[in-house]
Structure formats: structure tokens, C-alpha cells
Amino acid sequence: MALFELTGIHFAYPRHPPILTGASMTLSPGDRLCVTGHNGAGKSTLLRIMVGLLTPTQGTVTAFGQPRRAEADFHDVRRRAGLVFQDPDDQLFCPTVAEDIAFGPLNLGVPRDNAMRIVDDILTRLDLMHLRDRITHKLSGGEKRLVTLATVLAMDPDVLLLDEPTNALDEANETRLIEILLNLPQAMVIVSHNPHFRRRVGTRTLRMTSGLLVEPDPVCQHAVVDTD
């Protein structure tokens, strides 16, 4: 069974031309689907539609085997599909790293002792324990990026939706992120301009162009220089 199936998705922001004009895609277990395309093509919009933060004007979102239309339909989707935003400052709001990671489990009613065990487990798995008690807003951009991933993994999602996950990462942290993602069991949709990252992590790639998701040109897909 597909985890997500988007069919004929149309979307336009108020007083702007349509940004999605019939985009369709399927995410199956084990997929690490990369989505590329120029700035403003609608890639981030697509991720937000998948978890119900935006509502398409036309088309169908089917998630975990059920069509999702109303806001209430997406409550379960947001628990099972973790979205990592492009800007970590949109996602991190607690005083310390440990509190940010614990927030999701606590919000689901997990007892505090158990939530803190989840924090320590996630930080250990990601080799980030040295950040546990750091003040979140004083982290570097790359550190914030990795902590946002930790906050999502603490919810034990079935699917990861990652919006430009290599932003602000130096080479060492990008390599670390690649290792982490390759060892995670979750299916993923990864929006990325980074061709090296896509080749290392993705099982397949779609390009957003003219409001549609299409198979990339094989020549462009393997080019050394990405012109997104």
C-alpha cells in the first residue's frame, strides 16, 4: 500500500498565478523520493499540502490508505508524517535542545521520564548528545538543522518530509546527515537542490516544472552541475 498518493493537485496562493497545476506522485515504503526544481516551483508547497497545512484547490491527497480532505483528517497524518521545515527557526522554540526534542512526545501525553529517555535515545543515535543542554537559539545553523531532525524523529514517524535538509550544513555535517538518513527505516520525500546529496540519498528523483512532477531528463539528472 502506498504511504502517500497525490493525484492532480492544483494550488494557487491568493492573487498569484497557480503554482501547482496537476501534480501527482506516489510514495511507497522504502522510497527516498527526491524532489528538485527551481526556486518558487512549488516544492515546499507540495510538502505542506501533504500534511494539510495548505489545502489544494483541486485534486486528492491520500495518506496511509485514506483520502484526506478536512482538517480533522490530517491530525493522524501529522503524527505519522514528520515535516522538517526549511528554516529551523520555524521549528525550534524551546529554551534548550532537550526541551525542544521532548516537546512532541510530551504533547502526545508521554510521561516526562519517558520523554526524556526518548530525548537521550535520539541524541545518542544521531551522535548529538553534546548538544543536549545547549540553548537552542545559540546553536549554529548546521546544529539547528540536525536538532530539527531529532525533534521529528522523537515522534517516531512513518514518513519523513525534509525541506532542503542540507541548508547551512558544512561538508562534515552533510556527510553525517547522509549517514543518518541512509540508516533510517522511514520512507522520505526530500526537497533538495543539492545534486550530490540527491545522488547519495535518493532512490528516485522527480522534478517540479510548470506545476507538475515529472521524471528528470537523464542527462540533467547525472550532470555534475545542477542548474536548479
C-alpha positions as CSV (number, residue, x, y, z in Angstrom):
1,M,0.0,0.0,0.0
2,A,1.3,3.5,-0.9
3,L,2.0,5.7,2.1
4,F,1.0,8.8,0.1
5,E,-0.7,9.2,-3.2
6,L,-1.2,12.7,-4.6
7,T,-3.4,12.9,-7.7
8,G,-3.9,16.0,-9.9
9,I,-3.0,18.6,-7.2
10,H,-3.7,22.2,-8.1
11,F,-2.9,25.1,-5.8
12,A,-2.5,28.9,-6.1
13,Y,-1.7,31.5,-3.4
14,P,-4.1,34.4,-3.2
15,R,-3.6,37.0,-6.0
16,H,-0.9,34.8,-7.6
17,P,-0.9,32.6,-10.7
18,P,-1.3,28.8,-10.0
19,I,1.9,27.2,-8.6
20,L,0.7,23.6,-8.9
21,T,-1.3,22.6,-12.0
22,G,-2.0,18.9,-11.6
23,A,1.0,17.5,-9.7
24,S,0.8,13.8,-8.9
25,M,3.2,11.4,-7.1
26,T,3.2,8.2,-5.1
27,L,5.4,7.4,-2.1
28,S,5.8,3.7,-1.2
29,P,7.5,2.0,1.8
30,G,11.3,2.2,1.4
31,D,11.2,5.2,-1.0
32,R,13.5,8.1,-0.6
33,L,12.0,10.3,-3.2
34,C,13.9,13.5,-4.0
35,V,12.1,16.5,-5.5
36,T,14.0,19.2,-7.3
37,G,13.2,22.2,-9.3
38,H,13.8,26.0,-9.5
39,N,13.1,28.3,-6.6
40,G,9.4,29.0,-6.3
41,A,8.4,25.9,-8.3
42,G,6.1,24.7,-5.6
43,K,8.3,22.1,-3.8
44,S,7.8,23.4,-0.3
45,T,4.1,24.0,-1.1
46,L,3.8,20.3,-2.0
47,L,5.1,19.2,1.4
48,R,2.7,21.4,3.2
49,I,-0.2,20.1,1.2
50,M,0.8,16.5,2.1
51,V,0.3,17.2,5.9
52,G,-2.7,19.5,5.5
53,L,-1.0,22.8,6.2
54,L,-2.3,24.0,2.8
55,T,-5.4,22.9,1.0
56,P,-5.4,22.2,-2.7
57,T,-8.0,23.9,-4.9
58,Q,-8.3,20.6,-6.8
59,G,-7.0,17.1,-6.6
60,T,-6.8,14.3,-4.0
61,V,-4.4,13.6,-1.1
62,T,-4.5,10.0,0.0
63,A,-2.3,9.3,3.1
64,F,-1.9,5.9,4.7
65,G,-4.7,4.4,2.7
66,Q,-7.3,7.1,3.3
67,P,-8.4,10.2,1.4
68,R,-7.7,13.3,3.4
69,R,-9.9,16.3,2.9
70,A,-11.0,18.1,6.1
71,E,-8.6,19.5,8.8
72,A,-9.6,16.7,11.1
73,D,-8.4,14.1,8.5
74,F,-4.9,15.4,8.8
75,H,-4.4,15.1,12.6
76,D,-3.3,11.5,12.3
77,V,-1.2,12.4,9.2
78,R,0.8,14.9,11.1
79,R,1.6,12.4,13.8
80,R,2.7,9.8,11.2
81,A,4.5,12.1,8.8
82,G,7.2,14.4,10.2
83,L,7.9,17.6,8.3
84,V,11.3,19.2,8.8
85,F,11.0,22.8,7.7
86,Q,13.5,24.6,5.5
87,D,14.2,27.2,8.2
88,P,15.0,25.6,11.6
89,D,13.9,28.7,13.4
90,D,10.3,28.0,12.3
91,Q,10.5,24.7,14.2
92,L,12.7,25.3,17.3
93,F,11.1,27.4,20.1
94,C,12.0,25.9,23.4
95,P,14.9,27.2,25.6
96,T,17.1,24.1,25.3
97,V,17.7,21.3,22.8
98,A,16.4,18.6,25.2
99,E,13.2,20.6,25.8
100,D,12.6,21.0,22.0
101,I,13.0,17.3,21.4
102,A,10.8,16.4,24.3
103,F,8.0,18.7,23.3
104,G,6.4,16.4,20.8
105,P,6.2,13.3,23.0
106,L,5.1,15.4,26.0
107,N,2.3,16.9,23.8
108,L,1.1,13.4,23.0
109,G,0.9,12.6,26.7
110,V,4.1,10.6,27.2
111,P,5.2,10.8,30.8
112,R,8.1,13.2,31.3
113,D,10.6,10.5,32.4
114,N,9.8,8.5,29.3
115,A,10.0,11.6,27.1
116,M,13.5,12.4,28.4
117,R,14.5,8.8,27.7
118,I,13.4,9.4,24.1
119,V,15.5,12.6,24.0
120,D,18.6,10.7,25.2
121,D,18.0,7.8,22.8
122,I,17.5,10.1,19.8
123,L,20.5,12.3,20.6
124,T,22.7,9.2,21.1
125,R,21.6,7.7,17.8
126,L,22.3,10.9,16.0
127,D,25.6,11.5,17.9
128,L,24.3,14.8,19.2
129,M,24.4,14.2,22.9
130,H,26.9,17.1,23.3
131,L,24.1,19.5,22.3
132,R,21.6,18.1,24.9
133,D,21.6,21.1,27.3
134,R,22.6,23.8,24.9
135,I,20.5,26.9,24.4
136,T,18.7,26.4,21.1
137,H,18.9,29.9,19.7
138,K,22.7,29.9,20.3
139,L,23.3,26.9,18.1
140,S,24.9,27.2,14.7
141,G,22.8,26.9,11.6
142,G,24.0,23.4,10.9
143,E,23.5,22.3,14.5
144,K,19.9,23.7,14.4
145,R,19.3,21.7,11.2
146,L,20.3,18.4,12.9
147,V,18.3,19.2,16.0
148,T,15.1,19.8,14.0
149,L,15.6,16.3,12.5
150,A,15.9,15.0,16.1
151,T,12.6,16.7,17.1
152,V,10.8,15.0,14.3
153,L,12.4,11.6,14.9
154,A,11.3,11.8,18.6
155,M,7.8,11.4,17.3
156,D,8.7,8.0,15.6
157,P,7.0,8.9,12.3
158,D,6.4,6.5,9.4
159,V,7.4,9.1,6.8
160,L,9.9,12.0,6.8
161,L,9.3,15.1,4.7
162,L,12.6,17.1,4.5
163,D,12.7,20.6,3.0
164,E,16.3,21.4,1.9
165,P,17.9,19.4,4.7
166,T,21.5,20.3,3.7
167,N,20.9,24.1,4.1
168,A,23.6,25.6,6.4
169,L,25.5,22.3,6.7
170,D,29.2,22.1,6.2
171,E,30.7,19.2,4.5
172,A,31.3,17.1,7.6
173,N,27.7,17.6,8.8
174,E,26.3,16.9,5.4
175,T,28.2,13.6,5.4
176,R,26.9,12.9,8.8
177,L,23.3,13.7,7.7
178,I,23.7,11.3,4.7
179,E,24.8,8.5,7.1
180,I,21.8,9.2,9.4
181,L,19.2,9.2,6.6
182,L,20.6,6.0,4.9
183,N,20.3,4.2,8.2
184,L,16.7,5.2,8.9
185,P,13.8,2.9,8.1
186,Q,11.3,5.7,7.2
187,A,10.2,6.5,3.7
188,M,11.1,10.0,2.8
189,V,10.2,12.9,0.4
190,I,13.3,15.1,0.2
191,V,13.2,18.5,-1.4
192,S,16.8,19.4,-2.4
193,H,18.8,21.5,-4.8
194,N,21.9,19.6,-3.9
195,P,22.7,17.1,-6.7
196,H,25.5,15.3,-4.7
197,F,23.1,14.8,-1.8
198,R,20.3,13.6,-4.0
199,R,22.5,11.0,-5.7
200,R,23.8,9.7,-2.3
201,V,20.4,9.5,-0.6
202,G,17.6,9.3,-3.1
203,T,16.2,6.1,-4.6
204,R,14.5,8.2,-7.3
205,T,14.0,11.8,-8.3
206,L,11.2,13.9,-9.7
207,R,11.5,17.5,-11.0
208,M,8.9,20.1,-10.3
209,T,8.3,22.0,-13.5
210,S,5.3,24.1,-14.7
211,G,3.3,22.9,-11.7
212,L,3.8,19.2,-12.4
213,L,6.1,16.5,-11.1
214,V,8.0,14.8,-14.0
215,E,10.8,12.4,-14.4
216,P,14.0,14.4,-14.9
217,D,16.0,14.4,-18.1
218,P,18.6,11.6,-17.7
219,V,21.4,13.9,-19.0
220,C,20.5,16.6,-16.5
221,Q,20.0,14.1,-13.7
222,H,23.6,12.9,-13.9
223,A,25.2,16.2,-14.7
224,V,27.9,17.4,-12.4
225,V,26.5,20.9,-12.2
226,D,22.9,21.4,-11.0
227,T,21.1,24.4,-12.6
228,D,18.1,24.4,-10.4
